[in-house]
């Protein structure tokens, strides 16, 4: 067998919408962490990033002819699940001997419903996937007897579904190597937006969030070390000519000691010339007013925070644990510090939403725009 044509698995992201006017393809970074972990364990895995507007099934059939491969893994979320279903259904009728594995947030939060909607999948990976994925790659077959021994999955049994024991989380995130995005991509001619994740889990209890629902008692937040964050930032910044690096995790500023180490190193080595984006909580920004100027000096140009609602009653019902005063104080701090852009997101139509609470949110949004014109931008998402 020609190993160069052999793949142990292809991991596929099918985006529900096409954003060709911003960049060629969006990616799901988690697939690259899976692929890199598998590669470090001795397997040959590639990632394919597609749009639902592409001829996805036709492309995958062509790839399966080019490469000897019997596993396809699909990332699934609320947005793309029906696009994934169309692809899987088409492949199941035209391609023999392919084992389809699904993963992603949709499987994790609603495993049985997701498996019902994607009936041709042999199993779904629940939660953190690196170790589980490698264990599945090592299997010679995917019958029920074999799958029962794998932790952290759901699979179909006779007329029902079986969920195996929960797999322990990876405590030392630095043990997972930085994924080589270009080499792990089947089609590496596209340039992807530089993104990184510096931690997993959350200690928050937000009622609208899956992590919050699972963390009623709080959960240990696992973070990469400052050294690892700097290493991945430098990896992404090498050769960057335009745009900025996106740090995607909600909890990037949670550990202020790590944040200060990170910013100090960036200020010394890059002198703020490599620009970046991250997310933060308004209460953290207000509680530690010195960190935002430090982040800006290190290259921060855009920050996202969750405002969620202009009603304190709704914020309390969300268990957000922030106040309206903290939202406005964070905007004032951003303006005073000279931040180029702060994006504030609100949730529309969530629990306890009424016409009155919506009007309060609208009023707050307008007030924030007026408090820092040109700096503040407002977005909203419908609760689904």
Buried (B, 14 or more C-beta within 10 A) or exposed (E): EEEEEEBBBBBBBBBBEEEEEEEBBBBBBBBBBBBBBBBBBEBBBBBBBBBBEBEBBEBBBEBBEEBEBEBBBBBBBEBBBBBBBEBBBBBBEEBEEBBBBBBBBBBBBBBBEBBEBBEBBBBBBBBBBBBBBBBBBEBEEBEEEEBEEBBBBBBBEEEEBEBBEEBEBBEEBEEBEBBBBEEBBBBBEEBBBBBBBBBBBBBBBBBBBEBBEBBEEEBEBBBBBBEBBBBBBBBBBEEEEEEBBBBBBBBBBBBBEBBBBBBBBBBEBBEBEBBBBBBBBBBBBBEBEEBBBBBBBBBBBBBBBBBBBBBBEBBBBBBBEBBBEBBBBBBBBBBEBEBEBBBBBBBBEBEEBEEEBBEBBBEBBEBBBEBBEEBBBBEBEEEE
